Amino acid sequence: MEQADGKSTPKFIHIGIAGMRHRAALDPPSHPRQRIGESREMTEPTIRTPRQTGPEVIKRFLRTLDGSPGVYRMLDAENRVLYVGKARNLKNRVANYTRLQGHSARIARMIRETASMMVLTTGTELEALLLEQNLIKQLKPRYNVLLRDDKSFPNIEVTTSHAFPQIRKHRGRKGDGLYFGPFASAGAVNRVLNQLQRVFLLRNCSDSDFEARTRPCLNYQIKRCSGPCVGLIDAAAYGASVRDAERFLRGETTSIQEKLAAEMEKASEDMEFERAAALRDRIKALTNVQAVQGVNPKGVPEADVIGLHMEGGQACIQVFFIRANQNWGNRDFYPRVAEDMSPAEVMEGFIGQFYDGKEPPRTLLLSHGVEEGDLMTAALSDRAGRKVQILVPQKGEKFDLVQGAVRNARESLGRRMSETATQTRLLAGLAEAFELPAPPKRIEVYDNSHIQGSYAVGAMIVSGPEGLEKSQYRKFNIRGDDLTPGDDFGMMSEVLTRRFKRLLKEDPDRTSGLWPDLLLIDGGAGQVSAVRKIMTDMGVGDIAMVGVAKGVDRDHGKEEFHRTGHRPMALRRNDPVLYFIQRLRDEAHRFAIGTHRAKRAKAFVSNPLDDIAGVGPGRKRALLAHFGSAKAVSRAGLVDLKAVDGISDALAETIHRHFHERG
């Protein structure tokens, strides 16, 4: 905006903290100073001196700062973010970086690499903490603690949109149902669901399966469902079982057991011996559940137990999920850390990133405290909308829980360090075998799967210094309509073309760490030569590639390896590198086969009603209930379709036209 004298004035943006967090993810604003909210100021310095780095750059930048709270970013000569930090007083905090003395080797190295800085000032220190956590997660700076595995955790959902609620595993955004969790893994959820089926006889079938059934399914036969789909239990009795299951998930197991025992005794008095026997079996199943649940703390109804162990410049954090006085599993994490980081710094970095997007429990039990515990408590409480406690117990049951988490973290890190050492030797051997300039940091392995060209998929797996990186796996639905059925080369060509087009678009400078150092493909000399041409045409022909052919009699151990410009070679039959390549190839094959089977299974169970615009779940249920099957709907006349509840005349014509005027 221009004033009358030609001078520009600051630009103001009025958004809340959530908006501020979003804005920070965008490119820096063009104005030197902007305000966020009524009292939040965002500053971007004009220092752009890529040729000069170090304390002198920071000293010049320091003149532009005041004592406001906020978040600062340190950038290198290529404008890559080195570090994100928060400060109660920005001027005092940044002043610490104007000299090299008095810092650890890591921080001194970061200062020497700093070519420019950016600052976002906030109204409070709490806002600065929230913004710092968000920026670290998005920008992944080199010198921050970085949580690598940040997948969502599964929950158990009890649906509320049906007269006979379904109980099922749920991951992702929550809807209108009742949710219990989180659980550490899908396996932990499945175990609890299995227990709930045995004790409360609740259905786990989809609503469409429920509506279409005319006789009880296998779960009813093996006494894991009460058969609501065919009227073997009324809504009131089924609802009582659902409420009991909810109480079980809240930890009220004793009262449920007492209730079932009273019902069994009454059934026996009324000489309803079959019902009494069924109740006896449910009580027995509930007793077995309580016996095998493991460590169930009596004095800790809801908490995440977080244990940290650091050794040799690496760290492992174990998180145990305690809900309803029950242990719902544990998960280990390996954040990226430096040797000179303190446990408090690692713990604070982990907690900030772990609970970004996740609802924290009422209590966190930590093995090590964080530097600003009160501030972190306020941030988590603000995120949860209720009070959250952070405790570092020193004795009692809580202390025992934390020590158990630390013991698991120590053992897990020991195993991982052993595996990493082995992996390092294998990567070095791979580089030597194929004359690579250095051990590869990222290996991508490709495979295809199809049945005579049908349901064709491509698969990519990734391996590196820490082993298989399953979060980096990718699957590709083969789109080429002009491909000859069974044309494996055409499929591979499509997969690689799509893969590298995306990389060239998203990271042309190859700075993200997502570019492979080595490609392994299934095929011989012809395959390698053709793929190499494609990659050369795309401008990525410098990436090393090896074709793995089955060899004589397609025998394990007789594989031949093909490279452009080299004669075929083989490795010794007992060479560890050979076994390593075989494992990678087998993993790619497993992933491709699994993806193909999932696609084929989905096609087999697809409902033709899903393809009709305007027919959602409710109308689909009405049609299936009226006609009995999708096939009967496809044969129905227009008058019959109009007679279905909820189907308008216009929609009936759309459905009739979909089945009778195609082709």
Secondary structure, DSSP 4 states (H G I P E B T S, - for coil): -B-TTS-B--EEE---HHHHHHHTTSPPPSSSEEEETTTEEEE------TT--SHHHHHHHHTT--S--EEEEEE-TT--EEEEEEESSHHHHHHTTS-STTS-HHHHHHHHH--EEEEEE-SSHHHHHHHHHHHHHHH--TTS-B--------EEEE--SSSS--EEEE-SS--SSEEE---SSHHHHHHHHHHHHHHH----S-HHHHHH-SS--HHHHTTS---GGGTSS-HHHHHHHHHHHHHHHTT-HHHHHHHHHHHHHHHHHTT-HHHHHHHHHHHHHHHHHHHHS----SS-SEEEEEEEEEETTEEEEEEEEEETTEEEEEEEE--B--TT--HHHHHHHHHHHHTTTS---SEEEESS--TTHHHHHHHHHHHHTS--EEE---SHHHHHHHHHHHHHHHHHHHHHHHHHHHHHHHHHHHHHHTT-SS--S-EEEEEEEEETTEEEEEEEEEEETTEE-GGG-EEEE---TTSPTT-HHHHHHHHHHHHHHHHHHH-TT--SS-S-SEEEEE--HHHHHHHHHHHHHTT-TTSEEEEEE--GGG-TT--EEE-TTS--B---TT-HHHHHHHHHHHHHHHHHHHHHHHHHHHHHH--GGGGSTT--HHHHHHHHHHHSSHHHHHH--HHHHHTSTT--HHHHHHHHHHHHS--
